[in-house]
Amino acid sequence: MKLEKFYDTAYDWVLIHGPNILFGIIVLIVGLWFISFLKARIRRKMSTREVNSSLQPFLLSLSITALNICLVLLVMQILGIEATIFTTLVGAFGVAAGLALSGTLQNFAGGVLILLLKPFELNDNIIAQGQDGKVTSIQIFYTVLLTADNKTIIIPNGKLFNEVIVNVTREGNRRLDFELELGYAANPEMVKAIILEAINNTPHIIPKLPMRVGIARLAFDRMTFLVNVWVKPSEFLTVKIELQEKIMKRLTEEGIKFPGT
């Protein structure tokens, strides 16, 4: 009698829940096939659109994980399983992980935005976070710079993306600016001629681009000459040192003194 009652109960349960279970299994199988199909399509699309290679695995993994979670929730809904506890646990875990990894997540988000928006690329010279150097590596969490004095600087992407970034390389050329303070005893025309002579005799200055030499400011006991010339970013420091040395040498030869000497 008990066995017959068990069979009746099982039979009723199968009649009631069987179609949902069967439909849930079908949806799960079709969903997994469809996600696998989408995975291949997404990978091809990212390759076609030249998405940064460092970003491709993350975006693909994120997309597939999100689709799998949606599929599981859909199947649970079809089977009549209450998803409230599941979503509560996921939400609580997300909040806890977010608080524990806030700095890491900020660096991660900064890295993703740098790779997507491309404020700079590999081999660009940039000035950021008080550092001036060439970009040698862009990772998800940090960016690596190599300075002119051969120092490796590692900057977290969260700090890097949220501050001002000066891309020295992007426009192709860089203007070299410096000032020269002289007393009023100096002949302005002679000083200007000396500076122009030094410019013409200094390699790597781009002659086709406009240069500027003249008096920028007048003070009580001195006048300030402004010098603007254009150079390639890689030659900036070399040209600056060489040009200033040539100007100083010629001024000294002409007996032109600086204020306070």
Buried (B, 14 or more C-beta within 10 A) or exposed (E): EEEEEEEEEEEEEEEEEEEBEEEBEEBBEEBEEEBEEEBEEBBEEBEEEEBBEBBBEBBBEEBBEEBEEEBBBBBBBBBEEEEEEBEEEEEEEEEEEEEEEEEEBBBBBBBBBBBEEEBBBEEBBBBBBEBBBBBEEBBBBBBBBBEEEEEEBEBBBBBBBEEEBEBBBBEEBBBBEEEBBBBEEBEEEEBBBBBEEBBEEBEBBBEEEEBEBEBBEEEEEBBEBBBBBBBBBBBBBBBBEBBBEBBBEBBEEEEBEBBEE
